[in-house]
Amino acid sequence: MTDKLKQDMGLPDSTQDLSSEMEVDAFRKIFPLRFFERHLSESLRPDGRPLGKARDTIVNLGLVSSADGSALAKIGSTTMLAAIRMEVMTPSTDAPDEGCIAIEFHMPPICSPTVRPGRPADAAPDIYCLDADGALFDAALLSAVAAFSNLQIPVVALNDNGRIVTITGEEGQDNASITKKEAVNKEKRKLTLTNIPFSLTCLLHKNYVLADPTAEEESIMDTLLTVVLDSSDQIVSFSKPGGSIANSSAIKSCIELTKKRGKELKQILGEMDID
């Protein structure tokens, strides 16, 4: 924190031998909005980030050995773990060559007291929130995209009852019931991702646009806007759950920040050989 900010808040500057750190923390708790607005006036946030900068992002693949694909995404302290489990299904008559996907989002009490379960599925990414520190959707989407990039479609074959079963290759599997007919797929296959979505949540306050807000920022300034773009920078979805009315200038700023964020995430995923 600069000496000017401390002076604006009525706090001692760094040349005075006082417990300024404790006084700043007290001011932050008692007057949180005023504390943040003092920083915003200098185009700076309490964690040192410029207004339009997202937090450091880390992606790790294949952490869940029991899943067909998994990934952990960490944006700042916000942490999501996605695990995908494939199941054989009978397709509908309207789409005989298509499967289905459903997502379950888990927020255990250790992450947040709010739990929002989904439904079981045939290709079901389970997304577990391990740490909720703002911009949850962005981290959840990133973990799901990375998990799908890590997905390996298992080997399957027909059994004697005419049903498709998964071949695990594990000891003790009953292969006697599996027919000698040609396997449906002879080896595990990776999923080809042709158009990857990326998102960025922005916080709008007065004339300020803050990219990738923390939980503390979200609790103080309540106008959130999440933009999802595809690999071609086309808008996939646009969400604004409540808050004040967003003007066109703020919306355009959010879209431009999302484009920039998409390039950053593409680079992160590209380094992991994710198309």
Contacts in CASP RR format, 6 or more apart in sequence:
PFRMAT RR
TARGET T0000
AUTHOR 0000-0000-0000
METHOD contacts of the structure
MODEL  1
MTDKLKQDMGLPDSTQDLSSEMEVDAFRKIFPLRFFERHLSESLRPDGRP
LGKARDTIVNLGLVSSADGSALAKIGSTTMLAAIRMEVMTPSTDAPDEGC
IAIEFHMPPICSPTVRPGRPADAAPDIYCLDADGALFDAALLSAVAAFSN
LQIPVVALNDNGRIVTITGEEGQDNASITKKEAVNKEKRKLTLTNIPFSL
TCLLHKNYVLADPTAEEESIMDTLLTVVLDSSDQIVSFSKPGGSIANSSA
IKSCIELTKKRGKELKQILGEMDID
1 24 0 8 1.000
1 39 0 8 1.000
1 46 0 8 1.000
2 42 0 8 1.000
3 13 0 8 1.000
3 14 0 8 1.000
3 15 0 8 1.000
4 42 0 8 1.000
5 38 0 8 1.000
5 39 0 8 1.000
5 42 0 8 1.000
6 12 0 8 1.000
6 13 0 8 1.000
6 14 0 8 1.000
6 20 0 8 1.000
6 24 0 8 1.000
7 13 0 8 1.000
8 38 0 8 1.000
8 41 0 8 1.000
9 24 0 8 1.000
9 27 0 8 1.000
9 34 0 8 1.000
9 35 0 8 1.000
9 38 0 8 1.000
11 20 0 8 1.000
11 23 0 8 1.000
11 24 0 8 1.000
11 27 0 8 1.000
12 18 0 8 1.000
12 20 0 8 1.000
12 23 0 8 1.000
13 20 0 8 1.000
14 20 0 8 1.000
27 34 0 8 1.000
27 35 0 8 1.000
28 35 0 8 1.000
28 46 0 8 1.000
32 216 0 8 1.000
32 219 0 8 1.000
32 220 0 8 1.000
33 220 0 8 1.000
33 221 0 8 1.000
35 46 0 8 1.000
36 45 0 8 1.000
36 46 0 8 1.000
36 205 0 8 1.000
36 217 0 8 1.000
36 220 0 8 1.000
36 221 0 8 1.000
37 205 0 8 1.000
39 45 0 8 1.000
39 46 0 8 1.000
40 51 0 8 1.000
40 205 0 8 1.000
40 208 0 8 1.000
40 210 0 8 1.000
43 50 0 8 1.000
43 51 0 8 1.000
44 50 0 8 1.000
44 51 0 8 1.000
45 51 0 8 1.000
45 210 0 8 1.000
45 217 0 8 1.000
47 55 0 8 1.000
47 214 0 8 1.000
49 55 0 8 1.000
51 208 0 8 1.000
51 209 0 8 1.000
51 210 0 8 1.000
51 211 0 8 1.000
52 209 0 8 1.000
52 210 0 8 1.000
52 211 0 8 1.000
52 212 0 8 1.000
52 257 0 8 1.000
53 211 0 8 1.000
53 212 0 8 1.000
54 75 0 8 1.000
54 200 0 8 1.000
54 211 0 8 1.000
54 212 0 8 1.000
54 261 0 8 1.000
54 264 0 8 1.000
55 75 0 8 1.000
55 76 0 8 1.000
55 78 0 8 1.000
55 212 0 8 1.000
55 214 0 8 1.000
56 75 0 8 1.000
56 76 0 8 1.000
57 73 0 8 1.000
57 74 0 8 1.000
57 75 0 8 1.000
57 76 0 8 1.000
57 142 0 8 1.000
57 264 0 8 1.000
57 265 0 8 1.000
57 268 0 8 1.000
58 72 0 8 1.000
58 73 0 8 1.000
58 74 0 8 1.000
59 71 0 8 1.000
59 72 0 8 1.000
59 73 0 8 1.000
59 74 0 8 1.000
59 142 0 8 1.000
59 143 0 8 1.000
59 146 0 8 1.000
59 268 0 8 1.000
59 269 0 8 1.000
59 272 0 8 1.000
60 71 0 8 1.000
60 72 0 8 1.000
61 70 0 8 1.000
61 71 0 8 1.000
61 146 0 8 1.000
61 147 0 8 1.000
61 149 0 8 1.000
61 150 0 8 1.000
61 272 0 8 1.000
62 69 0 8 1.000
62 70 0 8 1.000
62 71 0 8 1.000
62 150 0 8 1.000
63 70 0 8 1.000
63 71 0 8 1.000
63 72 0 8 1.000
63 81 0 8 1.000
64 70 0 8 1.000
64 81 0 8 1.000
64 83 0 8 1.000
66 83 0 8 1.000
66 85 0 8 1.000
67 83 0 8 1.000
67 84 0 8 1.000
67 85 0 8 1.000
67 147 0 8 1.000
68 84 0 8 1.000
68 85 0 8 1.000
68 86 0 8 1.000
68 151 0 8 1.000
68 152 0 8 1.000
68 153 0 8 1.000
68 154 0 8 1.000
69 83 0 8 1.000
69 84 0 8 1.000
69 147 0 8 1.000
69 148 0 8 1.000
69 150 0 8 1.000
69 151 0 8 1.000
69 152 0 8 1.000
70 81 0 8 1.000
70 82 0 8 1.000
70 83 0 8 1.000
70 84 0 8 1.000
70 147 0 8 1.000
70 150 0 8 1.000
71 81 0 8 1.000
71 82 0 8 1.000
71 143 0 8 1.000
71 144 0 8 1.000
71 146 0 8 1.000
71 147 0 8 1.000
71 149 0 8 1.000
71 150 0 8 1.000
72 79 0 8 1.000
72 80 0 8 1.000
72 81 0 8 1.000
72 82 0 8 1.000
72 130 0 8 1.000
72 143 0 8 1.000
73 79 0 8 1.000
73 80 0 8 1.000
73 82 0 8 1.000
73 139 0 8 1.000
73 140 0 8 1.000
73 142 0 8 1.000
73 143 0 8 1.000
73 146 0 8 1.000
74 80 0 8 1.000
74 139 0 8 1.000
75 135 0 8 1.000
75 138 0 8 1.000
75 139 0 8 1.000
75 142 0 8 1.000
75 212 0 8 1.000
76 133 0 8 1.000
77 131 0 8 1.000
77 133 0 8 1.000
77 214 0 8 1.000
78 131 0 8 1.000
78 132 0 8 1.000
78 133 0 8 1.000
78 134 0 8 1.000
78 135 0 8 1.000
78 136 0 8 1.000
78 138 0 8 1.000
78 139 0 8 1.000
78 215 0 8 1.000
79 129 0 8 1.000
79 130 0 8 1.000
79 131 0 8 1.000
79 139 0 8 1.000
80 127 0 8 1.000
80 128 0 8 1.000
80 129 0 8 1.000
80 130 0 8 1.000
80 136 0 8 1.000
80 139 0 8 1.000
80 140 0 8 1.000
80 142 0 8 1.000
80 143 0 8 1.000
81 127 0 8 1.000
81 128 0 8 1.000
81 130 0 8 1.000
81 143 0 8 1.000
82 125 0 8 1.000
82 126 0 8 1.000
82 127 0 8 1.000
82 128 0 8 1.000
82 140 0 8 1.000
82 143 0 8 1.000
82 144 0 8 1.000
82 146 0 8 1.000
82 147 0 8 1.000
83 125 0 8 1.000
83 126 0 8 1.000
83 128 0 8 1.000
83 147 0 8 1.000
84 123 0 8 1.000
84 124 0 8 1.000
84 125 0 8 1.000
84 126 0 8 1.000
84 147 0 8 1.000
84 148 0 8 1.000
84 151 0 8 1.000
85 123 0 8 1.000
85 124 0 8 1.000
85 126 0 8 1.000
86 122 0 8 1.000
86 123 0 8 1.000
86 151 0 8 1.000
86 153 0 8 1.000
86 154 0 8 1.000
86 166 0 8 1.000
87 121 0 8 1.000
87 122 0 8 1.000
87 123 0 8 1.000
87 124 0 8 1.000
88 122 0 8 1.000
88 156 0 8 1.000
88 163 0 8 1.000
88 164 0 8 1.000
88 165 0 8 1.000
88 166 0 8 1.000
89 99 0 8 1.000
89 100 0 8 1.000
89 122 0 8 1.000
91 97 0 8 1.000
91 98 0 8 1.000
91 99 0 8 1.000
92 98 0 8 1.000
99 122 0 8 1.000
99 123 0 8 1.000
100 121 0 8 1.000
100 122 0 8 1.000
100 123 0 8 1.000
101 121 0 8 1.000
101 122 0 8 1.000
101 123 0 8 1.000
101 124 0 8 1.000
101 125 0 8 1.000
102 118 0 8 1.000
102 119 0 8 1.000
102 120 0 8 1.000
102 121 0 8 1.000
102 122 0 8 1.000
102 123 0 8 1.000
102 124 0 8 1.000
103 118 0 8 1.000
103 121 0 8 1.000
103 124 0 8 1.000
103 125 0 8 1.000
103 126 0 8 1.000
103 127 0 8 1.000
103 144 0 8 1.000
104 117 0 8 1.000
104 118 0 8 1.000
104 119 0 8 1.000
104 120 0 8 1.000
104 121 0 8 1.000
104 124 0 8 1.000
104 125 0 8 1.000
104 126 0 8 1.000
104 127 0 8 1.000
105 116 0 8 1.000
105 117 0 8 1.000
105 118 0 8 1.000
105 127 0 8 1.000
105 129 0 8 1.000
105 140 0 8 1.000
106 115 0 8 1.000
106 117 0 8 1.000
106 126 0 8 1.000
106 127 0 8 1.000
106 128 0 8 1.000
106 129 0 8 1.000
107 114 0 8 1.000
107 115 0 8 1.000
107 116 0 8 1.000
107 129 0 8 1.000
107 132 0 8 1.000
108 115 0 8 1.000
108 128 0 8 1.000
108 129 0 8 1.000
110 130 0 8 1.000
111 129 0 8 1.000
111 130 0 8 1.000
111 131 0 8 1.000
111 132 0 8 1.000
112 129 0 8 1.000
112 132 0 8 1.000
125 144 0 8 1.000
125 147 0 8 1.000
125 148 0 8 1.000
127 140 0 8 1.000
127 143 0 8 1.000
127 144 0 8 1.000
129 136 0 8 1.000
129 140 0 8 1.000
132 215 0 8 1.000
133 214 0 8 1.000
133 215 0 8 1.000
134 201 0 8 1.000
134 213 0 8 1.000
134 214 0 8 1.000
134 215 0 8 1.000
134 217 0 8 1.000
134 218 0 8 1.000
135 201 0 8 1.000
135 212 0 8 1.000
135 213 0 8 1.000
135 214 0 8 1.000
137 199 0 8 1.000
137 201 0 8 1.000
137 226 0 8 1.000
137 239 0 8 1.000
138 199 0 8 1.000
138 200 0 8 1.000
138 201 0 8 1.000
138 212 0 8 1.000
138 226 0 8 1.000
141 197 0 8 1.000
141 198 0 8 1.000
141 199 0 8 1.000
141 228 0 8 1.000
142 198 0 8 1.000
142 199 0 8 1.000
142 265 0 8 1.000
145 193 0 8 1.000
145 196 0 8 1.000
145 197 0 8 1.000
145 198 0 8 1.000
145 269 0 8 1.000
146 269 0 8 1.000
146 272 0 8 1.000
146 274 0 8 1.000
148 191 0 8 1.000
148 193 0 8 1.000
149 190 0 8 1.000
149 191 0 8 1.000
149 193 0 8 1.000
149 269 0 8 1.000
149 272 0 8 1.000
149 274 0 8 1.000
149 275 0 8 1.000
151 190 0 8 1.000
151 191 0 8 1.000
152 188 0 8 1.000
152 189 0 8 1.000
152 190 0 8 1.000
153 185 0 8 1.000
153 188 0 8 1.000
153 189 0 8 1.000
153 190 0 8 1.000
153 191 0 8 1.000
154 166 0 8 1.000
154 167 0 8 1.000
154 168 0 8 1.000
154 188 0 8 1.000
155 166 0 8 1.000
155 167 0 8 1.000
155 183 0 8 1.000
155 185 0 8 1.000
155 186 0 8 1.000
155 187 0 8 1.000
155 188 0 8 1.000
156 164 0 8 1.000
156 165 0 8 1.000
156 166 0 8 1.000
156 167 0 8 1.000
156 183 0 8 1.000
156 184 0 8 1.000
156 185 0 8 1.000
157 164 0 8 1.000
157 165 0 8 1.000
157 167 0 8 1.000
157 178 0 8 1.000
157 179 0 8 1.000
157 181 0 8 1.000
157 183 0 8 1.000
157 184 0 8 1.000
158 164 0 8 1.000
158 165 0 8 1.000
158 178 0 8 1.000
158 179 0 8 1.000
158 181 0 8 1.000
158 184 0 8 1.000
159 165 0 8 1.000
159 177 0 8 1.000
159 178 0 8 1.000
159 179 0 8 1.000
160 177 0 8 1.000
160 178 0 8 1.000
160 179 0 8 1.000
161 177 0 8 1.000
162 179 0 8 1.000
164 184 0 8 1.000
165 177 0 8 1.000
165 178 0 8 1.000
167 173 0 8 1.000
167 175 0 8 1.000
167 178 0 8 1.000
167 183 0 8 1.000
192 275 0 8 1.000
193 274 0 8 1.000
193 275 0 8 1.000
195 230 0 8 1.000
195 231 0 8 1.000
195 232 0 8 1.000
196 230 0 8 1.000
196 231 0 8 1.000
196 266 0 8 1.000
196 269 0 8 1.000
196 274 0 8 1.000
196 275 0 8 1.000
197 228 0 8 1.000
197 229 0 8 1.000
197 230 0 8 1.000
197 236 0 8 1.000
198 228 0 8 1.000
198 229 0 8 1.000
198 230 0 8 1.000
198 231 0 8 1.000
198 258 0 8 1.000
198 261 0 8 1.000
198 262 0 8 1.000
198 265 0 8 1.000
198 266 0 8 1.000
199 226 0 8 1.000
199 227 0 8 1.000
199 228 0 8 1.000
199 229 0 8 1.000
199 258 0 8 1.000
200 211 0 8 1.000
200 212 0 8 1.000
200 226 0 8 1.000
200 227 0 8 1.000
200 254 0 8 1.000
200 257 0 8 1.000
200 258 0 8 1.000
200 261 0 8 1.000
200 262 0 8 1.000
201 211 0 8 1.000
201 212 0 8 1.000
201 213 0 8 1.000
201 224 0 8 1.000
201 225 0 8 1.000
201 226 0 8 1.000
202 209 0 8 1.000
202 210 0 8 1.000
202 211 0 8 1.000
202 212 0 8 1.000
202 213 0 8 1.000
202 224 0 8 1.000
202 225 0 8 1.000
202 226 0 8 1.000
202 227 0 8 1.000
202 250 0 8 1.000
202 253 0 8 1.000
202 254 0 8 1.000
202 257 0 8 1.000
203 209 0 8 1.000
203 210 0 8 1.000
203 213 0 8 1.000
203 217 0 8 1.000
203 218 0 8 1.000
203 221 0 8 1.000
203 223 0 8 1.000
203 224 0 8 1.000
203 225 0 8 1.000
204 210 0 8 1.000
204 221 0 8 1.000
204 223 0 8 1.000
204 224 0 8 1.000
204 225 0 8 1.000
204 244 0 8 1.000
204 246 0 8 1.000
204 250 0 8 1.000
204 254 0 8 1.000
205 221 0 8 1.000
205 223 0 8 1.000
209 250 0 8 1.000
209 253 0 8 1.000
209 254 0 8 1.000
209 257 0 8 1.000
210 217 0 8 1.000
210 221 0 8 1.000
211 257 0 8 1.000
211 261 0 8 1.000
212 261 0 8 1.000
213 221 0 8 1.000
213 224 0 8 1.000
218 224 0 8 1.000
222 242 0 8 1.000
222 243 0 8 1.000
223 240 0 8 1.000
223 242 0 8 1.000
223 243 0 8 1.000
223 244 0 8 1.000
223 246 0 8 1.000
224 240 0 8 1.000
224 241 0 8 1.000
224 242 0 8 1.000
224 243 0 8 1.000
225 238 0 8 1.000
225 239 0 8 1.000
225 240 0 8 1.000
225 246 0 8 1.000
225 250 0 8 1.000
225 251 0 8 1.000
225 254 0 8 1.000
226 237 0 8 1.000
226 238 0 8 1.000
226 239 0 8 1.000
226 240 0 8 1.000
227 235 0 8 1.000
227 237 0 8 1.000
227 238 0 8 1.000
227 254 0 8 1.000
227 255 0 8 1.000
227 258 0 8 1.000
228 235 0 8 1.000
228 236 0 8 1.000
228 237 0 8 1.000
228 238 0 8 1.000
228 239 0 8 1.000
228 258 0 8 1.000
229 235 0 8 1.000
229 236 0 8 1.000
229 255 0 8 1.000
229 258 0 8 1.000
229 259 0 8 1.000
229 262 0 8 1.000
230 236 0 8 1.000
231 266 0 8 1.000
233 259 0 8 1.000
235 255 0 8 1.000
240 246 0 8 1.000
END
